[in-house]
Amino acid sequence: MPEAGRRTAGPGPGHRAFGVVLGSRRPHTRRLPPRTPAATKAADGSTASAAPVGSVAERTVPWLRVAAAYAWRLILVGIVAYGVFTIVGRFQLIAVALFLALIVTSVLRPLTDLLNHVLPRPLCVAVALVGSLLCLFALLALVGNAVAGESGTLAGEFRGGIHRIEVWLQGPPFRISPGKLSDLQRQVTNYITAHRASLLSSAVTGLGTLVELVTGAALALFASVFFIHSGERLWSWARDQLLPGGARPAWDRAGRAAWQAFAGYTRGIIIVAGTNAVLVGIALVVLRVPLALPLTLLEFFAAFVPLVGSPVALGVATVVALAGRGPLTAAAVVVLIVVIGQLEGHVLHPLVMSWAVRLHPLVVAVSVIAGSIVAGVVGAVVAVPVVSVVWTVLRALRAVPP
């Protein structure tokens, strides 16, 4: 075949020259998209870097793009949190009642499950709730009898204690003159006389608050009956009615983690509060401080506010000890505050709360203060368990499901 009738294929590597066969299809070339190499070779042999893909802002300040992405997500979370707190604030009585019902359920559910081995489920719920109420009323009656029995003696002791406080304030380091103390007493008396109407109005408002507390307690008791009897069925019904099928496993995992954290925290704080109350009660009885039993009960309920409640309750005990027994006994109660605070912070909480979520003391302090700012005493009590539950749910959702 002559050389002119011979065609060659493209000069690419791995190709050979082939002759053209009559009747065959003409070869064609396919244009590939241009590549964007990291560097191009110039005519003089030097290399020049290719321009990266993206805008100038993305190349110069990538951290700004990341910060903006986080910022709008945090703003969205803040809006949702504000909406939730606003709704809960409008229905604060219902929210507090349901919270108390969850506390009662976490405490009485193990007892109900234990009794269910020998008794029917409804009867177990009734025995657990009625027995708990009887124990609570018996404790309150015991406190009332103790206060009523010591009322005559306490009146004389407090009068003498007030005189001792006045003498103590007149000495070093305060050196307050008797005239200033008399002026202070006169100012207090005049204030009460001038604001008698407002104080009476506050008392009437307090009666309305008492009615709300009774209503909330009744709602909490009513809700706890259903939570203890069939809490799992209530959760399953709400999950099946409100959630799509794909989201149910994640919500189940989050719900189990939240309940374990809440129940563990509640049982742990009850054990810590009971231990503090027993130690305080023994110390007050040994020191012969008046109203030892009511002060012990106050210490038990105050311990539900971490890091703050116990010192406040012992501060009240210090004032009572100063008025009833003198400065030495009050100083002993102050020492008791320090000892019990160290015992609670370094022994009881790490030991008893080991099965619940372990939060740093700084997180606990900030949570208590933030809760008190948002919702007062109720917020201070609710803040730490809410933070514990939220943190546990985040950890459960972040973990890889089995």
Secondary structure as UniProt FT lines:
FT   TURN            4..5
FT   TURN            13..14
FT   TURN            22..23
FT   STRAND          39..41
FT   TURN            43..44
FT   STRAND          47..49
FT   HELIX           56..60
FT   HELIX           62..90
FT   HELIX           92..115
FT   TURN            116..118
FT   HELIX           121..149
FT   HELIX           151..170
FT   TURN            172..174
FT   HELIX           178..194
FT   HELIX           196..242
FT   HELIX           245..247
FT   HELIX           248..286
FT   TURN            287..288
FT   TURN            290..291
FT   HELIX           292..302
FT   TURN            303..304
FT   TURN            306..308
FT   HELIX           309..324
FT   HELIX           327..343
FT   HELIX           344..348
FT   HELIX           349..352
FT   HELIX           353..355
FT   HELIX           361..398
//
